[in-house]
Amino acid sequence: METFDYVIVGAGSAGCVVANRLSEDPSLTVCVLEAGPRDWHPYIHLPAGFIKTFYMKSINWGYQQEPGPYTGGRSIYAPRGKTLGGSSSINGHIYNRGQHQDFDTWAQMGNRGWSYQDVLPYFKRMEKRIGFGEDAYRGRDGALTVTTMEWKDTLCEAFMDGAVSLGIPRNPDYNGAIQEGVSYVQRTIQNGRRVSSATAFLRLASKRPNVAVRTHAHATQIILEGKRAVGVRYAKGGRGGAPVEVRARKEVILSGGTYNSPQLLQLSGIGNPELLREHGIEVRHALNSVGEGLQDHYAPRSVGRVKNIKTVNELARGVSLWGEALKWAATRRGVLSLSPTMVYCFWHSGESAESSDLQMTFTPASYKEGVQGQLEDEPGMTIAAWQQRPESRGYVRIRSADPFAPPIIQTNYLAAELDRRVVVAGMKLARRIMHSAPLAPYLAYEDFPGPKVQSDEEFLAAATERGTTTFHPGCTCRMGPADSTWAVVDDNLRVHGLQGLRVIDASVMPRMISANLNAATLMIGDKGSDLIMGKAARAQ
């Protein structure tokens, strides 16, 4: 049985950052446990490879959500990365921090040191921004390369002009002073290749003699001695593999993500006593809030049929695809260098919204209904719209005492009335842009939701029929004060009531942010590392 100073469970977005920062001190030893394989598959590194990694069970947990009140009886697919880099190795590459108010709200919920001014230095330290950005907000010397998409597309330009015609301004940097506006996306791509948390942070750490990275290591239990975490049990190679224990002199750090971190806590006897007893698990530490509070962004995608111009649908198949493959091999440009989303738009659902509460994405492509990631045969364009700060909350709970059984994931999309109102407003705004004058030369007709949908009730029914996840789950091990009824960790990310155990990943978010989650999750990993080592908060 080996012993390290720190054992990190999960080599995902946050875990890779934590491993890198801790191992900068040569006197500390770090072990990283990752259930999946190394990130060798070429589809991981090819930007357009997300279409393939979306369903690859070898590097994807491939979870399914439970049907919810507004999913029309559908079980929505919930991919999560299962390889070095975690979901940063299979996601859509988008870099979006969120609004300043998001983090100020975290601080107002009782989390000291998590306001926007507190976290901005960590965003800046990690980042190597290539392109426009004010130095007050952007970093230039970090390990994570952030670029703006170089592809200039006629349909994308027409969409942005359509947004401007409705009073939505162009914004050269939605990660800067203000988020509102429309622009091409910023993404973690460099020279036509994905920049994951593994390539940016873990690759360097793994070369150090004080770091051990164990792949195909499926964590099955946190080892507790009284109220202290002292190690982790894992199955080498997954189900049926040899059981292995690794000990932690200082701390065990859970970075398994929003689904897997609460699941491992519950499997280890940490959680709601009723749930644990139901599955025959000894209650080691009662903490009712473990797994509760799940939030995600829910997006209906409006589709228009396109005329007079080629879309990605035509460019990404047949002879054209071979040409694009040669272009990528020679120049690292073209369709294979693209992200699933090319334009971002942030705006208000109504005049009463104090800051943008709608996020919209545009891509000059359309996908087969019910099969995300697979392009349709006929040309199309897609506008997705979602509420940035949903009120609805769900949960993640173990299905059984079997550590290899997928957890129960219930997101409860649109359960809150406000969420329903805002998503309908988003669909209406998407329609207005789609039918704006700049897009008129290219719009053949609105395919979905279609012209027959006019009333709020009809828009909501369409959202129920076709809405789906944007792959941004968070908030299942929420950060908050010990006297709250909902918190799992404190503002130092330590599990309430236990020693030697922290959670550092997207699950600690106390409330959903106005953004994709990867950038903030990386920041949590960076700030969490300083908290572990007792370092003073970074200054501006």
Salt bridges, closest charged atoms under 4 A:
GLU2 OE1 - ARG214 NH2 2.53
ASP5 OD1 - ARG249 NE 3.06
GLU24 OE2 - ARG21 NH1 3.37
GLU66 OE2 - ARG399 NH2 3.45
GLU127 OE1 - ARG97 NH2 3.20
GLU127 OE2 - ARG138 NH2 2.61
ASP135 OD1 - ARG140 NE 3.94
GLU150 OE1 - ARG333 NH1 2.65
GLU157 OE1 - ARG170 NH2 3.05
ASP161 OD1 - ARG170 NH2 3.05
ASP173 OD1 - ARG138 NH1 2.63
GLU180 OE2 - HIS348 NE2 3.39
GLU225 OE2 - ARG247 NH1 3.04
GLU245 OE2 - ARG233 NE 2.78
GLU245 OE1 - ARG247 NH2 3.64
GLU251 OE1 - ARG502 NE 2.62
GLU278 OE2 - HIS279 NE2 3.97
GLU292 OE2 - ARG397 NE 2.97
GLU324 OE2 - LYS327 NZ 3.66
GLU369 OE2 - ARG466 NE 3.48
GLU376 OE1 - ARG305 NH2 2.62
GLU378 OE1 - ARG305 NE 3.87
GLU391 OE2 - ARG511 NH2 2.98
ASP402 OD2 - ARG239 NH2 2.76
GLU417 OE1 - ARG421 NH1 2.45
GLU446 OE2 - ARG431 NH2 2.78
GLU446 OE1 - HIS435 NE2 2.82
ASP447 OD2 - ARG305 NH2 2.84
ASP456 OD1 - LYS428 NZ 2.43
ASP490 OD2 - ARG494 NE 2.90
ASP491 OD2 - ARG112 NE 2.75
ASP526 OD1 - ARG21 NE 2.63
ASP526 OD1 - ARG125 NH2 2.69
ASP530 OD1 - ARG125 NH2 3.63
